[in-house]
Amino acid sequence: TDAEKAEYAASLISIGAVNEGLKLLSSVDSQKVPDSLLFTAFAYFAKWDYARSIPVLESYLRMTPTTSYAYLVGQLNLAPALIFCGEYDEARKTLSAVMEAAKQRNLGLVLGNALQLMAGLHVYQGQYDEAENFAQQAMQALQVGQGNYLLLARKWEAIAAYLKNPTANAKQLDLIRKEARRLGRWEVLRDCDYFQAVCGGDEALLQFLYFGSPHTAFRNRLERE
C-alpha cells in the first residue's frame, strides 16, 4: 500500500539511503498519505537542499488541519528551511504562530523547539543577545529527558556567545562539539563548524567543510558566503 511504501521510504532515509527513499516516495500518492510529503522534506534536509523542501512542506500544510498537532510539526519543519534560505520574515511569522499555539495548548516540547529555532533565526541575523535569550527560554521550556532537543538550544546559545566574543567563548563551543561527536549528532557539529568558519573567518575550517561535504546545496551555500 501507499502507506507501507511511505513508511519504508522513511526508514531508508533515516539510515542514510536518501536517494532510494526519495525514489520510493515519488511513487506514493500524497493525497492518500500526506505524511509522504513530510518524509520527502526530511530527505531534502538530509541533502541540505532546504530550498526544495519548502514547497513540499507548504503542500503538506495545505492538506493538514490547521488545529492538528501534525500542522505544528509541519510548521516546525518549514521554519528551519525558511531560515536557511534567508526568508527570515516568513520564518519569524511561522515560529510566532507555533509559539502562540503551543502556549495555549501547553505543549512544552513544541514550544521549546520553536524557541530554539527562533534562537537560530537570530544567530543568522547577527542578533546574538536575542539568540541567547531565546536559547535560554528554550532550555526552560524543554523538560528533563529531552536531551536531543536541549542540545539544539545549547548549540545556539554557544554559537551566539562565540560570535559575540570568540576568544572568551571558544571553550563553550568546543564542549558542544565534543558532545555532538559523542552522540553522533553530525548536523550539530556541522553548524558549530559552519558559524566558526564563516562568521569567525576560519579559512582552514571553511576549506575543510567545503571539501568534506558530499552535499552540493551545502557547498553552494559556502560559496555564497
Helices and strands as residue ranges (DSSP letters): H 2-14, H 18-25, H 35-46, H 50-62, H 69-84, H 88-105, H 108-124, H 128-141, H 147-164, H 166-183, H 186-198, H 203-212, H 216-224
